[in-house]
Amino acid sequence: MHHTHNMKVYGDIKLYAGTGSPELAGKISKYLDSPLREREVIEFPNENIFIKLNSSVRGQDVYVIQSTASPVHRNLMELLIMIQTLRLDSAARITAVVPYLCYGRSDKKDQPRVPITARLVADMIEVAGADRYMTLDPHAGQVQGFFSIPGDVLTASSLLTEHINTNIRPHLKDPVVVAVDLGFAKKGRNYAADLDTPIAFIEKRRTGNDANAEALTLIGDVKDRDVIIVDDEVDTGGSIGQAVNLVKKNGARDVYLSFIHPILSNEGAELLASLPIKQIITTDTVPIPAEKMKILEGKIIILTVAELIGEVIRRAHEGRSVGEMFNE
């Protein structure tokens, strides 16, 4: 057998998807020109989940696409059970492709008697039988250290900055990027560099364990400037709502929101729709239900991460560098 440059070490690409992000899985499948393989996912009356593959994956290179937003525990268990099913059918290599990884915020013991659930989730994915993982924009970088298996930790920020640079930047007056809290300061700085703008920060102190924090101070200047508020995920919209009100109070002109994961729990969509903002730019790592999309109609642009993930799957399968995609 002749060794070619991109000799495939494993069999063909086999794509499987849970029920957590069907549209995104479909787009990734289309990009790779590789069908989503048929499987049965059944929930019994006792809430136990049962999965059966409709064809063999023996010796194949398998990718399981599953986002783990709401319903979180259903989606996580589906992912774990599907990985184990593939492992027991002798797949050559299994990669968990998790566009949005749940429990990413439970990443350290910042008070006594609390868990580090992100580490537990990483262990579970590994024990289920994954050989590798892929995820996008985890809340904390150290999540990579919770996995012992190799992974590709990607960021969709360049999708957002390219869109803003092409479609929005030309119309902005003295734009400034605002990081929604100091935890996002480093990543915010990368956004500001890519958009060639100055940066400002919101300093925010949490007072309790509930989702409500109080935003305190704005560090930097937004007066008479158009503002792009950046964050990794928006959950209930509380923090970003405070951020919008704070920059407006400090004399900001038009406000744009840019974030990767649109979790939009509870009344998150309603809250965002009620804010004095021009536009929201986000991605499809998490599906937004139709009724929430209706609320945000005309205010939201969703960029797909399908090509980014698809290209990384292709390179992983062919044994080629992923870093080259990002000039690294």
Backbone as numpy.savetxt, mean C-alpha at the origin, in Angstrom:
# Nx Ny Nz CAx CAy CAz Cx Cy Cz
21.31 -28.45 -21.94 20.46 -27.25 -21.94 21.34 -26.00 -21.94
21.07 -25.08 -22.84 21.86 -23.84 -22.89 21.39 -22.88 -21.82
22.35 -22.29 -21.11 21.99 -21.31 -20.09 21.80 -19.95 -20.75
20.60 -19.49 -20.77 20.37 -18.15 -21.32 20.45 -17.15 -20.18
20.54 -15.88 -20.54 20.70 -14.82 -19.53 19.57 -14.84 -18.50
18.34 -15.02 -18.98 17.25 -15.01 -18.01 16.62 -16.39 -17.89
17.46 -17.36 -17.72 16.96 -18.71 -17.52 16.02 -18.73 -16.32
14.85 -19.27 -16.52 13.90 -19.33 -15.42 14.24 -20.51 -14.51
14.48 -20.20 -13.25 14.88 -21.24 -12.31 13.67 -22.10 -11.93
12.50 -21.46 -11.94 11.28 -22.17 -11.55 10.43 -22.37 -12.79
9.31 -23.01 -12.63 8.41 -23.21 -13.76 7.76 -21.91 -14.18
6.59 -22.01 -14.75 5.90 -20.81 -15.23 5.39 -19.96 -14.07
5.04 -18.70 -14.39 4.34 -17.84 -13.42 2.93 -18.37 -13.26
2.52 -18.56 -12.01 1.13 -18.89 -11.74 0.60 -17.81 -10.79
-0.42 -17.10 -11.22 -1.00 -16.04 -10.40 -2.26 -16.54 -9.72
-2.32 -16.33 -8.41 -3.54 -16.61 -7.66 -3.95 -15.35 -6.93
-5.23 -15.19 -6.68 -5.68 -14.02 -5.93 -6.69 -14.46 -4.88
-6.61 -13.81 -3.71 -7.68 -13.95 -2.73 -8.81 -13.03 -3.13
-9.72 -12.77 -2.20 -10.87 -11.90 -2.53 -10.64 -10.47 -2.06
-9.42 -10.17 -1.56 -9.17 -8.86 -0.94 -8.99 -7.70 -1.90
-8.53 -7.99 -3.13 -8.30 -6.89 -4.09 -8.47 -7.42 -5.52
-9.70 -7.85 -5.84 -9.93 -8.53 -7.13 -9.61 -7.67 -8.35
-9.96 -6.38 -8.31 -9.73 -5.56 -9.50 -8.25 -5.37 -9.75
-7.50 -5.10 -8.69 -6.05 -4.94 -8.83 -5.42 -6.24 -9.33
-5.84 -7.36 -8.78 -5.32 -8.66 -9.22 -5.57 -8.85 -10.71
-6.77 -8.47 -11.16 -7.12 -8.57 -12.58 -6.20 -7.72 -13.45
-5.89 -6.51 -12.98 -5.01 -5.62 -13.75 -3.58 -6.15 -13.80
-3.11 -6.73 -12.68 -1.76 -7.31 -12.66 -1.70 -8.49 -13.64
-2.75 -9.30 -13.64 -2.84 -10.44 -14.54 -2.81 -9.98 -16.00
-3.52 -8.90 -16.27 -3.56 -8.36 -17.63 -2.18 -7.84 -18.05
-1.52 -7.13 -17.12 -0.20 -6.58 -17.42 0.79 -7.69 -17.75
0.72 -8.80 -17.01 1.65 -9.91 -17.21 1.19 -10.86 -18.31
-0.02 -10.62 -18.83 -0.61 -11.50 -19.83 -0.59 -12.94 -19.32
-0.94 -13.09 -18.05 -0.97 -14.40 -17.41 -2.26 -14.48 -16.62
-3.07 -15.51 -16.85 -4.40 -15.53 -16.23 -4.34 -15.74 -14.72
-5.37 -15.27 -14.01 -5.52 -15.64 -12.60 -6.03 -17.08 -12.60
-5.31 -17.95 -11.89 -5.67 -19.37 -11.89 -6.93 -19.59 -11.05
-7.69 -20.57 -11.45 -8.96 -20.81 -10.76 -8.74 -21.53 -9.43
-9.49 -21.06 -8.45 -9.47 -21.67 -7.12 -10.84 -21.46 -6.51
-11.19 -22.28 -5.56 -12.44 -22.07 -4.85 -12.12 -21.53 -3.46
-12.79 -20.46 -3.10 -12.67 -19.93 -1.74 -14.07 -19.99 -1.14
-14.22 -20.85 -0.15 -15.55 -21.05 0.43 -15.50 -20.69 1.91
-16.49 -19.95 2.36 -16.62 -19.75 3.80 -17.78 -20.59 4.30
-17.48 -21.52 5.17 -18.52 -22.39 5.73 -19.39 -21.60 6.70
-20.58 -22.15 7.04 -21.46 -21.44 7.98 -20.78 -21.14 9.31
-19.76 -21.92 9.69 -19.07 -21.67 10.96 -17.92 -20.66 10.80
-17.91 -19.94 9.66 -16.92 -18.90 9.37 -15.54 -19.44 9.02
-15.38 -20.78 8.98 -14.09 -21.33 8.58 -13.94 -21.20 7.07
-12.73 -20.87 6.65 -12.47 -20.67 5.22 -11.82 -21.92 4.64
-12.27 -22.31 3.46 -11.77 -23.50 2.78 -11.33 -23.09 1.37
-10.15 -23.56 0.98 -9.64 -23.20 -0.35 -9.23 -24.45 -1.09
-9.59 -24.50 -2.37 -9.17 -25.63 -3.21 -8.67 -25.09 -4.54
-7.49 -25.58 -4.95 -6.95 -25.18 -6.24 -7.58 -26.03 -7.33
-7.87 -25.42 -8.49 -8.49 -26.19 -9.57 -7.46 -26.80 -10.52
-6.18 -26.52 -10.29 -5.14 -27.17 -11.08 -3.86 -27.24 -10.25
-2.95 -28.11 -10.66 -1.72 -28.33 -9.89 -0.72 -27.19 -10.07
0.03 -26.89 -8.99 1.09 -25.88 -9.08 2.45 -26.52 -8.83
2.51 -27.84 -8.89 3.78 -28.53 -8.59 4.92 -27.97 -9.45
6.00 -27.57 -8.78 7.18 -27.09 -9.50 7.04 -25.70 -10.12
5.97 -24.98 -9.78 5.73 -23.69 -10.42 6.14 -22.50 -9.53
6.24 -21.33 -10.16 6.59 -20.08 -9.47 5.29 -19.33 -9.21
4.84 -19.36 -7.96 3.47 -18.91 -7.66 3.46 -17.57 -6.92
2.54 -16.71 -7.32 2.37 -15.40 -6.70 0.94 -15.28 -6.21
0.78 -15.00 -4.91 -0.56 -14.88 -4.32 -0.82 -13.39 -4.08
-1.79 -12.84 -4.79 -2.10 -11.41 -4.68 -3.26 -11.24 -3.71
-2.99 -10.54 -2.61 -4.03 -10.35 -1.61 -3.74 -9.12 -0.78
-4.63 -8.13 -0.83 -4.49 -6.97 0.05 -5.19 -7.31 1.36
-4.71 -6.73 2.47 -5.27 -7.13 3.76 -5.93 -5.98 4.50
-6.65 -5.14 3.74 -7.49 -4.14 4.39 -8.82 -4.81 4.73
-9.85 -4.03 4.98 -11.13 -4.55 5.44 -11.77 -5.52 4.44
-12.31 -6.67 4.88 -12.28 -7.23 6.23 -10.92 -7.85 6.54
-10.22 -7.25 7.49 -8.81 -7.55 7.72 -8.58 -9.03 8.04
-9.32 -9.57 8.99 -9.00 -10.91 9.47 -9.41 -11.96 8.46
-10.49 -11.72 7.78 -10.90 -12.61 6.68 -9.80 -12.62 5.60
-9.33 -11.43 5.21 -8.32 -11.34 4.14 -6.99 -11.95 4.56
-6.60 -11.72 5.80 -5.34 -12.27 6.29 -5.40 -13.80 6.33
-6.49 -14.34 6.86 -6.62 -15.81 6.92 -6.67 -16.42 5.53
-7.35 -15.76 4.61 -7.38 -16.24 3.23 -5.96 -16.33 2.66
-5.18 -15.28 2.90 -3.80 -15.26 2.42 -3.01 -16.42 2.99
-3.11 -16.62 4.31 -2.35 -17.67 4.98 -2.78 -19.06 4.51
-4.09 -19.26 4.40 -4.60 -20.58 4.00 -4.23 -20.85 2.54
-4.27 -19.82 1.70 -3.92 -20.02 0.29 -2.44 -20.36 0.15
-1.59 -19.68 0.93 -0.15 -19.99 0.90 0.08 -21.44 1.31
-0.59 -21.85 2.39 -0.40 -23.23 2.85 -0.90 -24.24 1.82
-2.01 -23.94 1.19 -2.56 -24.83 0.16 -1.55 -25.02 -0.96
-0.94 -23.93 -1.39 0.05 -23.97 -2.47 1.30 -24.74 -2.03
1.72 -24.51 -0.79 2.90 -25.21 -0.24 2.64 -26.72 -0.26
1.45 -27.13 0.18 1.13 -28.56 0.26 0.97 -29.19 -1.12
0.76 -28.35 -2.15 0.68 -28.87 -3.52 2.05 -28.80 -4.21
3.11 -28.57 -3.40 4.48 -28.62 -3.93 4.84 -27.54 -4.93
4.35 -26.31 -4.71 4.82 -25.19 -5.54 6.33 -25.05 -5.34
7.05 -24.66 -6.40 8.50 -24.52 -6.28 8.85 -23.30 -5.44
8.11 -22.22 -5.64 8.37 -20.99 -4.90 7.06 -20.22 -4.76
6.83 -19.70 -3.58 5.58 -18.97 -3.31 5.93 -17.56 -2.86
5.38 -16.58 -3.54 5.58 -15.18 -3.15 4.25 -14.58 -2.73
4.20 -14.06 -1.51 3.00 -13.37 -1.02 3.06 -11.93 -1.52
2.15 -11.56 -2.40 2.10 -10.20 -2.95 0.99 -9.46 -2.21
1.40 -8.62 -1.26 0.43 -7.98 -0.36 0.54 -6.46 -0.53
-0.27 -5.91 -1.45 -0.14 -4.47 -1.74 -0.26 -3.61 -0.49
-1.19 -3.99 0.39 -1.33 -3.30 1.67 -1.28 -4.34 2.77
-0.29 -4.20 3.67 -0.09 -5.17 4.73 -0.73 -4.66 6.02
-1.65 -5.45 6.58 -2.35 -5.04 7.80 -1.41 -5.03 9.01
-1.84 -4.39 10.06 -1.11 -4.30 11.33 0.23 -3.58 11.22
0.44 -2.83 10.15 1.71 -2.14 9.96 1.99 -1.08 11.02
0.95 -0.63 11.70 1.16 0.41 12.72 1.56 -0.17 14.07
1.35 -1.47 14.24 1.73 -2.11 15.50 3.16 -2.63 15.35
4.11 -1.71 15.32 5.47 -2.04 14.88 6.51 -1.85 15.98
6.08 -1.46 17.19 7.04 -1.25 18.29 6.28 -1.20 19.60
7.02 -1.43 20.70 6.40 -1.29 22.01 6.63 0.14 22.47
5.67 1.00 22.16 5.82 2.40 22.54 5.13 2.69 23.87
4.66 1.63 24.51 4.10 1.74 25.86 4.16 0.34 26.47
4.03 0.22 27.78 4.12 -1.11 28.39 2.94 -2.00 27.99
3.16 -3.31 28.02 2.10 -4.31 27.86 1.33 -4.18 26.56
2.05 -3.99 25.45 1.38 -3.99 24.14 2.12 -4.95 23.20
1.42 -5.43 22.16 2.04 -6.39 21.23 2.80 -5.67 20.11
3.59 -6.45 19.37 4.18 -5.97 18.12 3.57 -6.84 17.03
2.34 -6.53 16.67 1.55 -7.43 15.82 2.11 -7.52 14.40
2.76 -6.46 13.92 3.35 -6.52 12.57 4.36 -7.66 12.49
5.09 -7.88 13.57 6.06 -8.98 13.62 5.34 -10.33 13.58
4.23 -10.42 14.30 3.43 -11.65 14.32 2.91 -11.98 12.92
2.41 -10.96 12.23 1.87 -11.16 10.88 2.98 -11.66 9.94
4.18 -11.07 10.05 5.31 -11.52 9.24 5.62 -12.99 9.52
5.63 -13.36 10.81 5.89 -14.75 11.18 4.83 -15.68 10.59
3.58 -15.25 10.63 2.49 -16.09 10.13 2.63 -16.35 8.63
2.99 -15.30 7.89 3.14 -15.44 6.44 4.26 -16.43 6.13
5.33 -16.35 6.93 6.48 -17.23 6.77 6.11 -18.68 7.11
5.47 -18.86 8.27 5.11 -20.21 8.73 4.11 -20.86 7.78
3.24 -20.07 7.18 2.25 -20.62 6.24 2.96 -21.25 5.03
4.16 -20.73 4.71 4.92 -21.36 3.63 5.39 -20.42 2.54
5.31 -19.10 2.75 5.80 -18.17 1.72 7.32 -18.20 1.68
7.88 -18.18 0.48 9.34 -18.11 0.31 9.80 -16.66 0.20
8.91 -15.82 -0.31 9.24 -14.41 -0.50 7.97 -13.59 -0.28
8.13 -12.28 -0.17 6.95 -11.42 -0.06 7.21 -10.14 -0.84
6.13 -9.47 -1.18 6.19 -8.14 -1.80 5.15 -7.29 -1.12
5.49 -6.05 -0.81 4.47 -5.15 -0.27 4.81 -3.73 -0.67
3.85 -2.83 -0.50 4.04 -1.44 -0.86 3.91 -0.53 0.35
4.83 0.40 0.46 4.77 1.47 1.43 4.26 1.04 2.80
5.02 0.18 3.48 4.62 -0.15 4.85 4.74 1.09 5.73
3.92 1.15 6.76 3.89 2.33 7.63 5.26 2.58 8.24
5.98 1.50 8.58 7.30 1.64 9.19 8.30 0.77 8.45
9.45 1.33 8.17 10.47 0.62 7.40 10.95 -0.66 8.07
10.90 -0.70 9.41 11.48 -1.86 10.09 10.66 -3.12 9.90
9.48 -3.01 9.32 8.69 -4.21 9.00 9.55 -5.18 8.18
10.45 -4.64 7.34 11.33 -5.50 6.55 12.16 -6.40 7.45
12.52 -5.91 8.62 13.34 -6.68 9.54 12.55 -7.73 10.31
11.22 -7.68 10.20 10.38 -8.66 10.89 10.28 -9.95 10.07
10.60 -9.87 8.78 10.60 -11.06 7.92 12.00 -11.64 7.86
12.12 -12.96 7.90 13.42 -13.59 7.65 13.54 -13.99 6.19
12.39 -14.10 5.51 12.42 -14.42 4.08 12.70 -13.14 3.29
13.30 -13.26 2.11 13.56 -12.06 1.32 12.27 -11.44 0.80
12.32 -10.16 0.53 11.12 -9.49 0.02 11.48 -8.28 -0.80
10.51 -7.81 -1.57 10.64 -6.55 -2.29 9.68 -5.57 -1.65
10.25 -4.59 -0.97 9.42 -3.57 -0.35 9.44 -2.36 -1.27
8.30 -2.13 -1.93 8.23 -1.13 -2.99 7.58 0.14 -2.47
7.77 1.22 -3.21 7.00 2.43 -2.91 6.30 2.91 -4.16
5.07 3.35 -3.97 4.29 3.88 -5.10 4.44 5.40 -5.19
5.34 5.96 -4.38 5.42 7.43 -4.32 5.77 8.03 -5.69
6.60 7.32 -6.48 6.96 7.89 -7.78 5.76 7.98 -8.72
4.80 7.06 -8.57 3.56 7.17 -9.37 2.85 8.47 -9.04
2.78 8.77 -7.74 2.08 9.97 -7.30 2.83 11.23 -7.74
4.16 11.23 -7.54 4.92 12.45 -7.87 4.93 12.67 -9.39
5.01 11.58 -10.17 4.97 11.75 -11.63 3.65 12.36 -12.07
2.57 11.86 -11.48 1.25 12.39 -11.82 1.15 13.88 -11.46
1.62 14.20 -10.26 1.55 15.59 -9.80 2.42 16.48 -10.67
3.65 16.02 -10.96 4.55 16.82 -11.80 3.97 17.08 -13.18
3.34 16.07 -13.76 2.82 16.20 -15.12 1.53 17.01 -15.18
0.60 16.70 -14.26 -0.76 17.22 -14.41 -1.10 18.39 -13.50
-0.40 18.53 -12.37 -0.82 19.51 -11.38 0.23 20.59 -11.15
1.49 20.16 -11.08 2.60 21.07 -10.76 2.61 22.34 -11.61
2.38 22.23 -12.94 2.45 23.44 -13.79 1.46 24.54 -13.38
0.37 24.17 -12.70 -0.67 25.15 -12.36 -0.54 25.67 -10.93
0.46 25.19 -10.19 0.53 25.53 -8.77 1.30 26.84 -8.54
0.87 27.56 -7.51 1.56 28.80 -7.13 2.43 28.53 -5.90
3.75 28.73 -6.05 4.71 28.54 -4.95 4.40 27.29 -4.12
4.35 26.12 -4.74 3.89 24.93 -4.00 4.83 24.54 -2.87
4.26 23.94 -1.85 5.04 23.40 -0.73 4.43 22.05 -0.34
5.31 21.09 -0.05 4.86 19.78 0.44 4.75 19.85 1.96
3.66 19.31 2.50 3.50 19.29 3.95 3.41 17.83 4.41
4.35 17.43 5.28 4.30 16.08 5.86 3.33 16.10 7.03
2.44 15.12 7.06 1.31 15.16 7.97 1.72 14.96 9.44
2.90 14.36 9.65 3.45 14.32 11.01 4.95 14.09 10.92
5.65 14.18 12.05 7.11 14.07 12.01 7.58 12.66 11.66
6.73 11.67 11.91 7.06 10.30 11.53 7.19 10.14 10.03
6.51 11.01 9.30 6.53 10.94 7.83 7.51 11.96 7.24
8.32 12.58 8.11 9.19 13.67 7.67 10.19 13.24 6.60
10.84 12.07 6.82 11.86 11.61 5.86 11.24 11.32 4.50
10.12 10.59 4.51 9.48 10.27 3.24 8.93 11.54 2.60
8.42 12.45 3.44 7.93 13.73 2.94 9.02 14.50 2.22
10.22 14.42 2.77 11.36 15.11 2.17 11.65 14.55 0.77
11.49 13.23 0.61 11.67 12.62 -0.71 10.64 13.14 -1.70
9.39 13.27 -1.24 8.35 13.85 -2.10 8.74 15.26 -2.53
9.17 16.06 -1.55 9.54 17.45 -1.84 10.68 17.51 -2.85
11.65 16.58 -2.72 12.77 16.54 -3.66 12.27 16.19 -5.06
11.39 15.18 -5.14 10.87 14.76 -6.45 9.99 15.82 -7.10
9.34 16.62 -6.26 8.45 17.66 -6.80 9.17 19.01 -6.88
10.42 19.03 -6.39 11.22 20.25 -6.41 10.50 21.40 -5.69
10.07 21.14 -4.46 9.40 22.15 -3.65 10.05 22.19 -2.27
9.83 23.26 -1.51 10.22 23.21 -0.10 9.28 22.30 0.68
9.60 22.09 1.95 8.76 21.20 2.76 8.42 21.86 4.09
7.23 21.54 4.59 6.83 21.97 5.93 6.34 20.73 6.67
6.29 20.79 7.99 5.92 19.62 8.79 4.85 19.99 9.80
4.01 19.02 10.09 3.07 19.21 11.18 3.57 18.41 12.37
3.67 19.08 13.52 4.06 18.39 14.73 2.79 18.09 15.50
2.62 16.81 15.83 1.34 16.36 16.34 1.61 15.52 17.56
0.88 15.74 18.62 1.06 14.88 19.79 -0.18 14.07 20.05
0.02 12.77 20.21 -1.12 11.91 20.56 -1.34 12.00 22.06
-2.61 12.03 22.45 -2.90 12.15 23.88 -3.45 10.85 24.45
-3.96 9.96 23.58 -4.51 8.70 24.10 -4.33 7.60 23.09
-4.99 6.46 23.32 -4.83 5.31 22.42 -5.86 5.28 21.31
-6.87 6.17 21.35 -7.86 6.14 20.28 -7.26 6.79 19.04
-8.02 6.76 17.97 -7.48 7.23 16.69 -7.35 8.75 16.65
-7.94 9.43 17.64 -7.91 10.90 17.61 -6.64 11.44 18.23
-5.88 12.16 17.43 -4.69 12.79 17.96 -4.93 14.28 17.82
-4.15 15.09 18.51 -4.34 16.51 18.26 -3.14 17.09 17.54
-3.40 17.78 16.46 -2.33 18.42 15.71 -2.02 19.72 16.41
-0.73 20.00 16.57 -0.38 21.20 17.31 0.19 22.29 16.41
1.42 22.05 15.93 2.14 23.14 15.30 2.50 22.85 13.86
2.57 23.92 13.09 3.07 23.82 11.72 4.49 24.36 11.72
5.43 23.54 11.26 6.82 23.98 11.17 7.10 24.27 9.70
7.28 25.53 9.36 7.49 25.90 7.95 6.42 26.87 7.49
6.54 27.27 6.22 5.71 28.37 5.71 4.77 27.90 4.61
3.46 28.15 4.78 2.50 27.81 3.72 1.71 29.01 3.25
1.98 30.17 3.80 1.16 31.35 3.52 1.19 31.71 2.03
0.01 31.87 1.45 -0.15 32.20 0.03 0.48 31.17 -0.90
0.62 29.95 -0.44 1.19 28.88 -1.27 0.15 27.79 -1.48
0.26 27.10 -2.62 -0.51 25.88 -2.81 0.20 24.75 -2.06
-0.59 23.91 -1.42 -0.03 22.90 -0.52 -0.38 21.49 -0.99
0.63 20.61 -0.95 0.40 19.18 -1.20 0.69 18.45 0.10
-0.36 17.95 0.74 -0.19 17.21 2.00 0.05 15.74 1.66
1.14 15.18 2.19 1.51 13.80 1.85 1.47 12.90 3.09
1.06 11.65 2.87 1.03 10.67 3.95 1.09 9.28 3.32
1.27 8.24 4.14 1.30 6.89 3.56 -0.09 6.27 3.48
-0.89 6.45 4.51 -2.25 5.92 4.44 -3.21 6.87 5.13
-4.46 6.86 4.68 -5.48 7.64 5.36 -6.54 6.66 5.84
-6.74 6.68 7.16 -7.64 5.72 7.79 -9.01 6.39 8.01
-9.20 7.00 9.17 -10.49 7.66 9.41 -10.51 9.07 8.83
-9.33 9.57 8.44 -9.25 10.92 7.89 -9.06 12.00 8.95
-9.03 11.60 10.22 -8.91 12.57 11.32 -7.66 13.42 11.25
-6.50 12.75 11.13 -5.23 13.48 11.10 -5.12 14.37 9.89
-5.55 13.84 8.74 -5.40 14.63 7.52 -6.39 15.79 7.52
-7.54 15.59 8.16 -8.50 16.69 8.32 -7.92 17.81 9.15
-7.26 17.43 10.25 -6.60 18.43 11.09 -5.50 19.15 10.31
-4.77 18.39 9.50 -3.69 18.96 8.70 -4.23 20.00 7.73
-5.33 19.65 7.04 -5.92 20.58 6.08 -6.36 21.87 6.78
-7.04 21.71 7.91 -7.52 22.89 8.64 -6.36 23.74 9.15
-5.28 23.08 9.58 -4.13 23.81 10.09 -3.44 24.63 9.00
-3.23 24.01 7.81 -2.56 24.78 6.75 -3.46 25.91 6.25
-4.76 25.65 6.20 -5.70 26.71 5.80 -5.64 27.87 6.79
-5.60 27.53 8.08 -5.54 28.54 9.13 -4.26 29.37 8.99
-3.21 28.72 8.45 -1.93 29.40 8.28 -1.78 30.04 6.90
-2.91 30.22 6.21 -2.89 31.02 4.99 -2.62 30.28 3.69
-2.76 28.93 3.70 -2.53 28.17 2.46 -3.58 28.52 1.41
-3.19 28.42 0.15 -4.13 28.60 -0.95 -4.84 27.27 -1.22
-4.65 26.68 -2.40 -5.30 25.40 -2.70 -4.57 24.25 -2.00
-5.34 23.27 -1.54 -4.76 22.12 -0.85 -5.04 20.83 -1.63
-3.98 20.06 -1.84 -4.09 18.75 -2.49 -3.66 17.69 -1.49
-4.30 16.52 -1.56 -3.90 15.41 -0.69 -3.29 14.30 -1.55
-2.18 13.74 -1.08 -1.55 12.66 -1.81 -1.15 11.57 -0.82
-1.70 10.38 -0.99 -1.35 9.27 -0.09 -1.48 7.95 -0.84
-0.82 6.92 -0.31 -0.74 5.64 -1.03 -1.99 4.77 -0.79
-2.27 4.51 0.50 -3.30 3.52 0.83 -4.59 4.20 1.28
-5.66 4.10 0.48 -6.93 4.74 0.87 -7.80 3.81 1.73
-7.46 3.72 3.03 -8.19 2.81 3.91 -9.62 3.32 4.13
-9.74 4.60 4.45 -11.05 5.28 4.56 -12.06 4.52 5.43
-11.65 4.21 6.68 -12.55 3.52 7.61 -13.66 4.46 8.09
-14.68 3.86 8.68 -15.81 4.61 9.24 -16.32 5.67 8.26
-16.27 6.93 8.69 -16.78 8.00 7.82 -15.63 8.70 7.09
-14.54 7.97 6.86 -13.36 8.57 6.24 -13.65 9.27 4.91
-14.45 8.62 4.07 -14.77 9.19 2.75 -15.58 10.48 2.91
-16.56 10.43 3.81 -17.38 11.63 4.06 -16.52 12.78 4.58
-15.61 12.45 5.49 -14.76 13.47 6.07 -13.90 14.13 4.99
-13.26 13.30 4.15 -12.43 13.86 3.08 -13.27 14.72 2.12
-14.48 14.24 1.82 -15.34 14.98 0.88 -15.72 16.35 1.44
-15.75 16.45 2.78 -16.20 17.69 3.41 -15.07 18.73 3.54
-13.82 18.30 3.28 -12.68 19.20 3.49 -12.54 20.21 2.35
-11.97 21.38 2.66 -11.74 22.39 1.62 -10.49 22.06 0.80
-10.57 21.00 0.00 -9.42 20.57 -0.80 -9.77 20.58 -2.28
-8.74 20.68 -3.13 -8.93 20.67 -4.57 -9.05 19.24 -5.08
-8.13 18.37 -4.61 -8.07 17.03 -5.18 -7.33 16.06 -4.27
-7.71 14.77 -4.42 -7.04 13.69 -3.71 -6.37 12.81 -4.77
-5.09 12.50 -4.57 -4.40 11.59 -5.47 -3.98 10.38 -4.64
-4.44 9.20 -5.03 -4.12 7.99 -4.28 -3.97 6.81 -5.22
-3.89 5.58 -4.67 -3.68 4.40 -5.51 -4.72 3.33 -5.19
-4.60 2.21 -5.91 -5.59 1.13 -5.76 -5.02 -0.06 -4.97
-4.09 0.20 -4.01 -3.59 -0.89 -3.16 -4.71 -1.47 -2.32
-5.71 -0.62 -2.05 -6.88 -1.02 -1.28 -8.10 -0.64 -2.12
-9.03 -1.57 -2.35 -10.20 -1.21 -3.15 -11.12 -0.24 -2.39
-11.59 0.79 -3.07 -12.55 1.71 -2.46 -13.95 1.29 -2.92
-14.83 0.95 -1.99 -16.17 0.51 -2.38 -16.91 1.60 -3.17
-17.81 1.16 -4.04 -18.52 2.07 -4.94 -19.22 3.21 -4.20
-19.82 2.88 -3.04 -20.58 3.93 -2.33 -19.64 5.02 -1.79
-18.38 4.63 -1.45 -17.42 5.64 -1.00 -16.90 6.44 -2.19
-16.71 5.76 -3.31 -16.27 6.47 -4.52 -17.29 7.53 -4.93
-18.57 7.19 -4.75 -19.63 8.13 -5.11 -19.52 9.42 -4.30
-19.22 9.25 -3.01 -19.07 10.39 -2.11 -17.91 11.29 -2.54
-16.85 10.66 -3.08 -15.63 11.39 -3.42 -15.56 11.78 -4.90
-16.64 11.51 -5.62 -16.66 11.74 -7.06 -16.18 13.14 -7.45
-15.30 13.17 -8.45 -14.81 14.46 -8.93 -13.66 15.01 -8.11
-13.47 14.45 -6.90 -12.40 14.96 -6.03 -11.22 14.01 -5.97
-11.38 12.79 -6.52 -10.34 11.78 -6.28 -9.82 11.19 -7.59
-8.50 11.00 -7.63 -7.86 10.35 -8.77 -7.14 9.12 -8.22
-7.40 7.96 -8.84 -6.79 6.73 -8.37 -5.82 6.22 -9.42
-4.55 6.16 -9.04 -3.52 5.65 -9.95 -3.32 4.17 -9.64
-3.17 3.35 -10.67 -3.03 1.92 -10.40 -1.57 1.52 -10.17
-1.37 0.64 -9.19 -0.04 0.11 -8.90 0.20 -1.20 -9.65
-0.75 -1.58 -10.53 -0.70 -2.88 -11.20 0.58 -3.05 -12.03
0.97 -2.00 -12.76 2.15 -2.15 -13.62 3.42 -2.23 -12.79
3.47 -1.47 -11.70 4.62 -1.52 -10.79 4.77 -2.93 -10.23
3.68 -3.47 -9.66 3.73 -4.81 -9.08 3.98 -5.86 -10.16
3.30 -5.71 -11.29 3.45 -6.66 -12.40 4.88 -6.74 -12.88
5.53 -5.59 -13.02 6.91 -5.56 -13.50 7.86 -6.19 -12.48
7.59 -5.97 -11.19 8.43 -6.58 -10.16 8.24 -8.10 -10.15
7.01 -8.56 -10.33 6.76 -10.01 -10.43 7.53 -10.59 -11.61
7.47 -9.89 -12.76 8.16 -10.39 -13.95 9.67 -10.50 -13.70
10.24 -9.47 -13.10 11.69 -9.47 -12.84 12.07 -10.53 -11.81
11.25 -10.67 -10.79 11.53 -11.69 -9.77 11.51 -13.07 -10.42
10.54 -13.28 -11.29 10.39 -14.57 -11.96 11.58 -14.87 -12.87
12.05 -13.83 -13.56 13.14 -14.03 -14.53 14.52 -13.92 -13.87
14.53 -13.62 -12.56 15.80 -13.50 -11.87 16.58 -12.27 -12.27
15.85 -11.16 -12.51 16.51 -9.91 -12.89 16.39 -8.88 -11.77
17.23 -7.88 -11.83 17.24 -6.85 -10.78 15.95 -6.05 -10.75
15.46 -5.85 -9.53 14.30 -4.97 -9.35 14.79 -3.54 -9.15
15.95 -3.39 -8.50 16.51 -2.07 -8.23 16.70 -1.25 -9.49
17.03 -1.92 -10.61 17.25 -1.20 -11.88 16.03 -0.39 -12.29
14.83 -0.89 -11.92 13.60 -0.16 -12.26 13.60 1.23 -11.65
14.27 1.35 -10.50 14.25 2.61 -9.76 15.62 3.28 -9.84
16.41 2.90 -10.87 17.77 3.43 -11.05 18.62 3.22 -9.81
18.47 2.07 -9.19 19.26 1.81 -7.97 20.32 0.76 -8.27
